[in-house]
Amino acid sequence: MMDNMMPGMMWGMGLVWLLVVIVLILAAAALIKYLRTRSKDDRQ
């Protein structure tokens, strides 16, 4: 299946996956930061 795709389509899929991974990493980092700051607020 993969060998009859055009190279441009493969590049596009690669870019989409790269963007998805970056968004997931940023979302995880934001969630961790949010949870850490919230737990600090609870202690005070």
PDB file of N, CA, C and O in Angstrom:
ATOM      1  N   MET A   1       0.826  -1.198   0.000  1.00  0.00           N
ATOM      2  CA  MET A   1       0.000   0.000   0.000  1.00  0.00           C
ATOM      3  C   MET A   1       0.872   1.265   0.000  1.00  0.00           C
ATOM      4  O   MET A   1       0.593   2.226  -0.716  1.00  0.00           O
ATOM      5  N   MET A   2       1.922   1.241   0.811  1.00  0.00           N
ATOM      6  CA  MET A   2       2.740   2.447   0.935  1.00  0.00           C
ATOM      7  C   MET A   2       3.557   2.725  -0.325  1.00  0.00           C
ATOM      8  O   MET A   2       3.861   3.883  -0.611  1.00  0.00           O
ATOM      9  N   ASP A   3       3.924   1.678  -1.092  1.00  0.00           N
ATOM     10  CA  ASP A   3       4.806   1.899  -2.229  1.00  0.00           C
ATOM     11  C   ASP A   3       4.105   2.523  -3.434  1.00  0.00           C
ATOM     12  O   ASP A   3       4.786   3.072  -4.300  1.00  0.00           O
ATOM     13  N   ASN A   4       2.766   2.464  -3.530  1.00  0.00           N
ATOM     14  CA  ASN A   4       2.120   3.146  -4.647  1.00  0.00           C
ATOM     15  C   ASN A   4       1.686   4.570  -4.320  1.00  0.00           C
ATOM     16  O   ASN A   4       1.048   5.217  -5.151  1.00  0.00           O
ATOM     17  N   MET A   5       2.009   5.068  -3.151  1.00  0.00           N
ATOM     18  CA  MET A   5       1.692   6.465  -2.824  1.00  0.00           C
ATOM     19  C   MET A   5       2.714   7.400  -3.465  1.00  0.00           C
ATOM     20  O   MET A   5       3.861   7.021  -3.704  1.00  0.00           O
ATOM     21  N   MET A   6       2.278   8.621  -3.737  1.00  0.00           N
ATOM     22  CA  MET A   6       3.212   9.599  -4.264  1.00  0.00           C
ATOM     23  C   MET A   6       4.120  10.078  -3.137  1.00  0.00           C
ATOM     24  O   MET A   6       3.694  10.138  -1.984  1.00  0.00           O
ATOM     25  N   PRO A   7       5.372  10.419  -3.460  1.00  0.00           N
ATOM     26  CA  PRO A   7       6.293  10.887  -2.412  1.00  0.00           C
ATOM     27  C   PRO A   7       5.776  12.132  -1.681  1.00  0.00           C
ATOM     28  O   PRO A   7       5.999  12.291  -0.481  1.00  0.00           O
ATOM     29  N   GLY A   8       5.090  13.001  -2.408  1.00  0.00           N
ATOM     30  CA  GLY A   8       4.557  14.211  -1.777  1.00  0.00           C
ATOM     31  C   GLY A   8       3.527  13.898  -0.714  1.00  0.00           C
ATOM     32  O   GLY A   8       3.447  14.575   0.311  1.00  0.00           O
ATOM     33  N   MET A   9       2.730  12.854  -0.968  1.00  0.00           N
ATOM     34  CA  MET A   9       1.718  12.455   0.001  1.00  0.00           C
ATOM     35  C   MET A   9       2.385  11.909   1.274  1.00  0.00           C
ATOM     36  O   MET A   9       1.922  12.154   2.388  1.00  0.00           O
ATOM     37  N   MET A  10       3.479  11.166   1.079  1.00  0.00           N
ATOM     38  CA  MET A  10       4.199  10.639   2.238  1.00  0.00           C
ATOM     39  C   MET A  10       4.798  11.772   3.064  1.00  0.00           C
ATOM     40  O   MET A  10       4.764  11.732   4.294  1.00  0.00           O
ATOM     41  N   TRP A  11       5.346  12.782   2.390  1.00  0.00           N
ATOM     42  CA  TRP A  11       5.884  13.955   3.104  1.00  0.00           C
ATOM     43  C   TRP A  11       4.767  14.651   3.889  1.00  0.00           C
ATOM     44  O   TRP A  11       4.962  15.064   5.033  1.00  0.00           O
ATOM     45  N   GLY A  12       3.601  14.775   3.260  1.00  0.00           N
ATOM     46  CA  GLY A  12       2.477  15.425   3.934  1.00  0.00           C
ATOM     47  C   GLY A  12       2.044  14.651   5.167  1.00  0.00           C
ATOM     48  O   GLY A  12       1.775  15.242   6.213  1.00  0.00           O
ATOM     49  N   MET A  13       1.976  13.332   5.047  1.00  0.00           N
ATOM     50  CA  MET A  13       1.592  12.522   6.205  1.00  0.00           C
ATOM     51  C   MET A  13       2.646  12.621   7.301  1.00  0.00           C
ATOM     52  O   MET A  13       2.313  12.664   8.485  1.00  0.00           O
ATOM     53  N   GLY A  14       3.919  12.657   6.908  1.00  0.00           N
ATOM     54  CA  GLY A  14       5.002  12.801   7.881  1.00  0.00           C
ATOM     55  C   GLY A  14       4.894  14.120   8.633  1.00  0.00           C
ATOM     56  O   GLY A  14       5.078  14.171   9.849  1.00  0.00           O
ATOM     57  N   LEU A  15       4.593  15.185   7.898  1.00  0.00           N
ATOM     58  CA  LEU A  15       4.442  16.497   8.536  1.00  0.00           C
ATOM     59  C   LEU A  15       3.250  16.528   9.482  1.00  0.00           C
ATOM     60  O   LEU A  15       3.321  17.110  10.564  1.00  0.00           O
ATOM     61  N   VAL A  16       2.150  15.896   9.066  1.00  0.00           N
ATOM     62  CA  VAL A  16       0.967  15.846   9.930  1.00  0.00           C
ATOM     63  C   VAL A  16       1.289  15.114  11.220  1.00  0.00           C
ATOM     64  O   VAL A  16       0.935  15.583  12.301  1.00  0.00           O
ATOM     65  N   TRP A  17       1.968  13.948  11.119  1.00  0.00           N
ATOM     66  CA  TRP A  17       2.327  13.197  12.326  1.00  0.00           C
ATOM     67  C   TRP A  17       3.269  14.000  13.208  1.00  0.00           C
ATOM     68  O   TRP A  17       3.152  13.975  14.433  1.00  0.00           O
ATOM     69  N   LEU A  18       4.218  14.725  12.578  1.00  0.00           N
ATOM     70  CA  LEU A  18       5.144  15.553  13.356  1.00  0.00           C
ATOM     71  C   LEU A  18       4.376  16.630  14.120  1.00  0.00           C
ATOM     72  O   LEU A  18       4.646  16.868  15.298  1.00  0.00           O
ATOM     73  N   LEU A  19       3.425  17.278  13.457  1.00  0.00           N
ATOM     74  CA  LEU A  19       2.619  18.300  14.129  1.00  0.00           C
ATOM     75  C   LEU A  19       1.794  17.703  15.264  1.00  0.00           C
ATOM     76  O   LEU A  19       1.663  18.311  16.326  1.00  0.00           O
ATOM     77  N   VAL A  20       1.231  16.501  15.040  1.00  0.00           N
ATOM     78  CA  VAL A  20       0.443  15.842  16.085  1.00  0.00           C
ATOM     79  C   VAL A  20       1.315  15.552  17.298  1.00  0.00           C
ATOM     80  O   VAL A  20       0.894  15.780  18.432  1.00  0.00           O
ATOM     81  N   VAL A  21       2.521  15.051  17.071  1.00  0.00           N
ATOM     82  CA  VAL A  21       3.439  14.745  18.182  1.00  0.00           C
ATOM     83  C   VAL A  21       3.809  16.012  18.934  1.00  0.00           C
ATOM     84  O   VAL A  21       3.832  16.017  20.165  1.00  0.00           O
ATOM     85  N   ILE A  22       4.100  17.095  18.202  1.00  0.00           N
ATOM     86  CA  ILE A  22       4.465  18.359  18.855  1.00  0.00           C
ATOM     87  C   ILE A  22       3.311  18.883  19.699  1.00  0.00           C
ATOM     88  O   ILE A  22       3.520  19.333  20.826  1.00  0.00           O
ATOM     89  N   VAL A  23       2.091  18.829  19.162  1.00  0.00           N
ATOM     90  CA  VAL A  23       0.917  19.301  19.907  1.00  0.00           C
ATOM     91  C   VAL A  23       0.719  18.463  21.167  1.00  0.00           C
ATOM     92  O   VAL A  23       0.418  19.010  22.228  1.00  0.00           O
ATOM     93  N   LEU A  24       0.882  17.137  21.065  1.00  0.00           N
ATOM     94  CA  LEU A  24       0.723  16.274  22.240  1.00  0.00           C
ATOM     95  C   LEU A  24       1.770  16.584  23.301  1.00  0.00           C
ATOM     96  O   LEU A  24       1.459  16.613  24.492  1.00  0.00           O
ATOM     97  N   ILE A  25       3.013  16.816  22.874  1.00  0.00           N
ATOM     98  CA  ILE A  25       4.077  17.139  23.840  1.00  0.00           C
ATOM     99  C   ILE A  25       3.777  18.467  24.520  1.00  0.00           C
ATOM    100  O   ILE A  25       3.924  18.586  25.736  1.00  0.00           O
ATOM    101  N   LEU A  26       3.360  19.465  23.750  1.00  0.00           N
ATOM    102  CA  LEU A  26       3.043  20.769  24.336  1.00  0.00           C
ATOM    103  C   LEU A  26       1.848  20.674  25.287  1.00  0.00           C
ATOM    104  O   LEU A  26       1.841  21.305  26.344  1.00  0.00           O
ATOM    105  N   ALA A  27       0.847  19.893  24.914  1.00  0.00           N
ATOM    106  CA  ALA A  27      -0.316  19.724  25.780  1.00  0.00           C
ATOM    107  C   ALA A  27       0.080  19.035  27.082  1.00  0.00           C
ATOM    108  O   ALA A  27      -0.389  19.424  28.152  1.00  0.00           O
ATOM    109  N   ALA A  28       0.937  18.018  27.008  1.00  0.00           N
ATOM    110  CA  ALA A  28       1.389  17.324  28.211  1.00  0.00           C
ATOM    111  C   ALA A  28       2.185  18.275  29.100  1.00  0.00           C
ATOM    112  O   ALA A  28       2.007  18.280  30.318  1.00  0.00           O
ATOM    113  N   ALA A  29       3.060  19.080  28.500  1.00  0.00           N
ATOM    114  CA  ALA A  29       3.858  20.031  29.276  1.00  0.00           C
ATOM    115  C   ALA A  29       2.955  21.063  29.953  1.00  0.00           C
ATOM    116  O   ALA A  29       3.173  21.411  31.114  1.00  0.00           O
ATOM    117  N   ALA A  30       1.947  21.552  29.233  1.00  0.00           N
ATOM    118  CA  ALA A  30       1.028  22.535  29.810  1.00  0.00           C
ATOM    119  C   ALA A  30       0.226  21.912  30.954  1.00  0.00           C
ATOM    120  O   ALA A  30      -0.006  22.559  31.975  1.00  0.00           O
ATOM    121  N   LEU A  31      -0.193  20.662  30.784  1.00  0.00           N
ATOM    122  CA  LEU A  31      -0.953  19.986  31.828  1.00  0.00           C
ATOM    123  C   LEU A  31      -0.104  19.793  33.081  1.00  0.00           C
ATOM    124  O   LEU A  31      -0.577  20.018  34.195  1.00  0.00           O
ATOM    125  N   ILE A  32       1.139  19.378  32.903  1.00  0.00           N
ATOM    126  CA  ILE A  32       2.037  19.196  34.055  1.00  0.00           C
ATOM    127  C   ILE A  32       2.251  20.531  34.766  1.00  0.00           C
ATOM    128  O   ILE A  32       2.194  20.604  35.994  1.00  0.00           O
ATOM    129  N   LYS A  33       2.497  21.581  33.989  1.00  0.00           N
ATOM    130  CA  LYS A  33       2.718  22.909  34.587  1.00  0.00           C
ATOM    131  C   LYS A  33       1.474  23.361  35.353  1.00  0.00           C
ATOM    132  O   LYS A  33       1.577  23.892  36.459  1.00  0.00           O
ATOM    133  N   TYR A  34       0.305  23.148  34.759  1.00  0.00           N
ATOM    134  CA  TYR A  34      -0.957  23.531  35.411  1.00  0.00           C
ATOM    135  C   TYR A  34      -1.149  22.764  36.717  1.00  0.00           C
ATOM    136  O   TYR A  34      -1.511  23.344  37.740  1.00  0.00           O
ATOM    137  N   LEU A  35      -0.907  21.471  36.672  1.00  0.00           N
ATOM    138  CA  LEU A  35      -1.096  20.661  37.876  1.00  0.00           C
ATOM    139  C   LEU A  35      -0.101  21.051  38.959  1.00  0.00           C
ATOM    140  O   LEU A  35      -0.455  21.062  40.138  1.00  0.00           O
ATOM    141  N   ARG A  36       1.145  21.373  38.586  1.00  0.00           N
ATOM    142  CA  ARG A  36       2.133  21.770  39.583  1.00  0.00           C
ATOM    143  C   ARG A  36       1.761  23.103  40.234  1.00  0.00           C
ATOM    144  O   ARG A  36       1.863  23.243  41.452  1.00  0.00           O
ATOM    145  N   THR A  37       1.333  24.082  39.434  1.00  0.00           N
ATOM    146  CA  THR A  37       0.988  25.376  40.009  1.00  0.00           C
ATOM    147  C   THR A  37      -0.282  25.260  40.863  1.00  0.00           C
ATOM    148  O   THR A  37      -0.415  25.949  41.874  1.00  0.00           O
ATOM    149  N   ARG A  38      -1.203  24.398  40.459  1.00  0.00           N
ATOM    150  CA  ARG A  38      -2.427  24.216  41.240  1.00  0.00           C
ATOM    151  C   ARG A  38      -2.125  23.579  42.583  1.00  0.00           C
ATOM    152  O   ARG A  38      -2.721  23.958  43.591  1.00  0.00           O
ATOM    153  N   SER A  39      -1.207  22.615  42.617  1.00  0.00           N
ATOM    154  CA  SER A  39      -0.875  21.963  43.888  1.00  0.00           C
ATOM    155  C   SER A  39      -0.139  22.939  44.813  1.00  0.00           C
ATOM    156  O   SER A  39      -0.270  22.847  46.034  1.00  0.00           O
ATOM    157  N   LYS A  40       0.630  23.870  44.245  1.00  0.00           N
ATOM    158  CA  LYS A  40       1.279  24.901  45.073  1.00  0.00           C
ATOM    159  C   LYS A  40       0.231  25.803  45.702  1.00  0.00           C
ATOM    160  O   LYS A  40       0.344  26.160  46.875  1.00  0.00           O
ATOM    161  N   ASP A  41      -0.792  26.178  44.935  1.00  0.00           N
ATOM    162  CA  ASP A  41      -1.851  27.045  45.448  1.00  0.00           C
ATOM    163  C   ASP A  41      -2.615  26.347  46.575  1.00  0.00           C
ATOM    164  O   ASP A  41      -3.027  27.001  47.533  1.00  0.00           O
ATOM    165  N   ASP A  42      -2.809  25.041  46.473  1.00  0.00           N
ATOM    166  CA  ASP A  42      -3.544  24.300  47.505  1.00  0.00           C
ATOM    167  C   ASP A  42      -2.789  24.285  48.831  1.00  0.00           C
ATOM    168  O   ASP A  42      -3.409  24.269  49.895  1.00  0.00           O
ATOM    169  N   ARG A  43      -1.448  24.289  48.777  1.00  0.00           N
ATOM    170  CA  ARG A  43      -0.667  24.204  50.014  1.00  0.00           C
ATOM    171  C   ARG A  43      -0.707  25.495  50.810  1.00  0.00           C
ATOM    172  O   ARG A  43      -0.547  25.469  52.031  1.00  0.00           O
ATOM    173  N   GLN A  44      -0.917  26.620  50.149  1.00  0.00           N
ATOM    174  CA  GLN A  44      -0.861  27.902  50.876  1.00  0.00           C
ATOM    175  C   GLN A  44      -2.141  28.168  51.666  1.00  0.00           C
ATOM    176  O   GLN A  44      -2.254  29.199  52.329  1.00  0.00           O
TER     177      GLN A  44
END
